[in-house]
């Protein structure tokens, strides 16, 4: 697998920098927004409770960003020939 085969993470995607920590968070793509909207809709129609929806959405958010960071570091390592 070469660096040219690795799709770059969404550069130029809208992002948010958290005050105090300086952590940069990129906004999800359309599929991600639809997923979060679905969780919100289930909570709104009382199919699941709000605390459960927040826990599901929060853990998905954390997992996605940790996974993306690991992939980005791997891609950078492969490109540099490390």
Secondary structure by P-SEA (a helix, b strand, c coil): cccccccccccccbbbbbccccbbbbbbcaaaaaaaaaaaaaaaaccccaaaaaaaaaaaaaaaaaaaaaaaaaaaaaaacc
